[in-house]
Every structure is written in C-alpha cells, then in structure tokens.
Amino acid sequence: MNDELKALSEMDQLTGLYNRRKIETHLYSEFTRYIRHKEVFSIILFDIDNFKSINDKYGHSIGDFLLKELGTLLKNI
C-alpha cells in the first residue's frame, strides 16, 4: 500500500511520467552529487507549444491520447 501511495504521489496519472515534485527532488539530488564529485550531468526540459489549440480543435480525449503517447515515447528513450 505504501509503495502504491508513493507512486501516486510521484507520477502523473495520465502520462505515467514523474511529476514536478519528483523531478525537483531528483534534480536536487543530482546537483548535490555534482557538488560533491564534480561529475557532469544533463537535464532536458521541453514544452509543447500551443497544446491548448489541440484540445480546443480536437477535444480533450485526443489531447489526452497524445500526452499518453508522448509519455510512452519518452519512457522508451
């Protein structure tokens, strides 16, 4: 039960990707590792421009489908 609650608190329910809280925690951990060991790390952030127009034009169910597919693609990289 605790593992399930932890997963729910860390993951976006729609996409299955980590949520902002989990990302910030992980980024802080990696940054402190960098400070200690001077090991380089990278982070990639992106935004889906004009996504609202997709929801407006095609509906939220299509928008949700696209977000799920994007989440699947990102998890498989």
C-alpha positions in Angstrom: 0.0 0.0 0.0 2.8 2.4 0.8 4.5 1.7 -2.5 1.3 2.5 -4.3 0.8 5.7 -2.4 4.4 6.7 -3.1 3.9 6.0 -6.9 0.7 8.0 -6.9 2.5 11.0 -5.2 5.4 10.9 -7.7 3.8 10.2 -11.0 1.4 11.9 -13.4 -1.6 9.7 -13.6 -2.3 10.4 -17.3 1.2 10.0 -18.7 3.0 7.8 -16.2 5.9 10.3 -16.1 7.4 11.8 -13.0 5.6 14.9 -11.7 7.2 18.2 -10.8 7.8 17.3 -7.2 9.7 14.1 -8.1 11.7 15.9 -10.8 12.7 18.6 -8.4 13.7 16.1 -5.8 15.8 14.1 -8.3 17.4 17.3 -9.7 18.4 18.4 -6.2 19.9 15.0 -5.6 21.9 15.1 -8.8 23.0 18.7 -8.2 24.4 17.8 -4.7 26.1 14.8 -6.3 27.7 17.2 -8.8 28.9 19.5 -5.9 30.5 16.5 -4.1 32.1 14.7 -7.1 32.2 17.3 -9.8 30.5 14.8 -12.2 28.7 16.3 -15.1 25.0 15.7 -15.5 22.4 16.9 -18.0 18.7 17.7 -17.9 16.4 18.2 -20.8 13.2 20.1 -20.4 10.7 20.9 -23.1 7.3 22.4 -23.6 4.5 21.5 -26.0 3.8 24.8 -27.7 0.2 25.7 -28.3 -1.1 22.4 -26.9 -4.3 24.2 -25.8 -5.2 24.6 -29.5 -5.1 20.8 -29.9 -7.6 20.4 -27.1 -9.7 23.2 -28.5 -9.8 21.8 -32.0 -9.9 18.1 -31.5 -11.2 17.7 -27.9 -9.6 16.7 -24.6 -9.8 13.0 -25.3 -7.5 13.4 -28.3 -5.2 15.7 -26.3 -5.0 13.1 -23.5 -4.3 10.4 -26.1 -1.4 12.5 -27.5 0.0 13.2 -24.0 -0.1 9.4 -23.2 1.7 8.6 -26.4 4.3 11.2 -25.7 4.8 9.8 -22.3 5.2 6.3 -23.7 7.8 7.6 -26.2 9.7 9.4 -23.5 9.8 6.4 -21.2 11.2 4.3 -24.1 14.1 6.6 -24.9 
